Amino acid sequence: MNDQIRLLDRDGNPCTINIADLISIKPTADGPEFYTKDGMFFYPTTLDELLILFKDLGFERLDRTNIVNMNHVKSFDPKARKVYFEHPVTKDSKFATVSEANVGKVEHLAKEQKEAYKAFPKPSLFWKK
């Protein structure tokens, strides 16, 4: 078994460590520190640190309260500024919010809701009296 964990090194760079290589884990006020014979690593404790760790796997920060795996996003509602992980969307669909500044990252995923548009009668060429 070759289980691995993704951590950050002392400089904040992402790395993958074999769990079998861990010699100790020490709790600190800033989160656990992971030690191997070769050095110390830490698990990210903020969204910014998590984004460093997972950005190369397809995650993006879409709002100050979330990091989203863009590989699972299926649609974007520009009016509500939400991304959804399934399409069509139901009342129980999981979603993540998108800040105004990050709309550009997802606007290409907007899906037109056919039922949102009602057919208008074609205008007549002549007015009826």
C-alpha positions as CSV (number, residue, x, y, z in Angstrom):
1,M,0.0,0.0,0.0
2,N,1.4,3.4,-1.0
3,D,-0.9,6.0,0.6
4,Q,0.1,9.6,0.1
5,I,-0.9,12.9,1.5
6,R,-0.6,16.4,-0.1
7,L,1.1,18.9,2.1
8,L,3.0,22.2,1.9
9,D,6.7,22.4,2.5
10,R,8.3,25.2,4.7
11,D,8.2,27.6,1.7
12,G,4.5,27.0,1.0
13,N,5.1,24.8,-2.1
14,P,2.7,21.9,-2.7
15,C,4.2,18.4,-2.4
16,T,3.1,14.8,-2.0
17,I,4.4,12.8,0.9
18,N,4.2,9.0,1.3
19,I,2.5,8.4,4.6
20,A,4.9,5.6,5.3
21,D,7.7,8.2,5.3
22,L,6.1,10.2,8.2
23,I,8.0,9.8,11.5
24,S,5.9,12.2,13.6
25,I,3.0,14.6,13.6
26,K,3.0,17.4,16.1
27,P,0.0,19.7,16.8
28,T,0.7,23.4,16.8
29,A,-1.5,26.5,17.1
30,D,-1.2,26.9,13.3
31,G,-2.2,23.3,12.6
32,P,-0.3,20.0,12.6
33,E,3.3,19.8,11.5
34,F,4.3,16.6,9.6
35,Y,7.9,15.4,10.0
36,T,9.8,13.0,7.8
37,K,13.5,12.2,7.9
38,D,14.0,14.8,5.2
39,G,12.0,17.7,6.6
40,M,8.9,19.3,8.0
41,F,5.7,19.9,6.2
42,F,2.4,21.4,7.2
43,Y,-1.3,21.0,6.3
44,P,-2.9,24.1,4.9
45,T,-5.3,25.8,7.4
46,T,-6.6,28.7,5.3
47,L,-8.4,28.8,2.0
48,D,-5.4,30.5,0.4
49,E,-3.1,27.7,1.5
50,L,-5.6,25.1,0.3
51,L,-5.8,26.8,-3.1
52,I,-2.0,26.5,-3.4
53,L,-2.3,22.8,-2.7
54,F,-5.2,22.1,-5.0
55,K,-5.0,24.6,-7.8
56,D,-3.1,22.3,-10.1
57,L,-5.9,19.7,-9.7
58,G,-8.6,22.1,-11.1
59,F,-9.8,24.0,-8.0
60,E,-10.5,27.7,-8.2
61,R,-11.5,30.3,-5.6
62,L,-14.9,31.6,-6.8
63,D,-15.8,33.6,-3.6
64,R,-14.1,34.4,-0.3
65,T,-16.0,31.6,1.3
66,N,-15.2,28.7,-1.1
67,I,-12.8,26.9,-3.3
68,V,-14.5,24.9,-6.0
69,N,-13.4,21.8,-8.0
70,M,-14.1,23.2,-11.5
71,N,-14.0,19.6,-12.9
72,H,-17.4,19.0,-11.4
73,V,-19.1,22.3,-12.2
74,K,-21.9,21.7,-14.8
75,S,-23.6,25.1,-15.0
76,F,-23.6,28.7,-13.9
77,D,-26.6,30.9,-13.1
78,P,-25.4,34.5,-13.8
79,K,-28.5,36.1,-12.1
80,A,-28.0,34.3,-8.8
81,R,-24.2,34.1,-9.3
82,K,-24.0,30.4,-8.4
83,V,-22.3,27.4,-10.0
84,Y,-24.1,24.0,-9.9
85,F,-22.6,20.5,-10.0
86,E,-25.4,19.0,-12.0
87,H,-27.6,20.0,-14.9
88,P,-30.5,20.4,-15.0
89,V,-30.6,22.1,-11.7
90,T,-33.2,21.1,-9.1
91,K,-34.3,22.7,-5.8
92,D,-31.9,20.2,-4.0
93,S,-28.9,20.9,-6.2
94,K,-25.6,21.6,-4.5
95,F,-24.1,25.0,-5.4
96,A,-21.3,27.4,-4.7
97,T,-21.5,31.2,-4.8
98,V,-19.5,33.3,-7.2
99,S,-18.3,36.8,-6.4
100,E,-18.7,39.6,-8.9
101,A,-14.9,39.7,-9.4
102,N,-14.8,36.0,-10.3
103,V,-17.7,35.8,-12.8
104,G,-15.3,35.7,-15.7
105,K,-14.0,32.3,-14.5
106,V,-17.4,30.7,-15.0
107,E,-19.6,32.8,-17.3
108,H,-18.8,30.4,-20.2
109,L,-20.8,27.8,-18.2
110,A,-24.1,29.7,-18.2
111,K,-26.9,27.5,-19.4
112,E,-30.0,28.9,-20.9
113,Q,-33.2,27.8,-19.2
114,K,-35.7,27.1,-22.0
115,E,-38.7,27.3,-19.6
116,A,-37.6,30.8,-18.6
117,Y,-38.5,32.2,-22.0
118,K,-42.1,32.2,-23.2
119,A,-42.9,32.5,-26.8
120,F,-44.2,35.9,-27.8
121,P,-46.8,36.1,-30.6
122,K,-45.3,37.3,-33.8
123,P,-46.3,40.9,-34.5
124,S,-48.8,41.4,-37.1
125,L,-48.0,43.6,-40.1
126,F,-51.3,45.2,-39.9
127,W,-53.0,46.8,-37.0
128,K,-56.5,45.5,-36.2
129,K,-59.2,48.1,-35.6
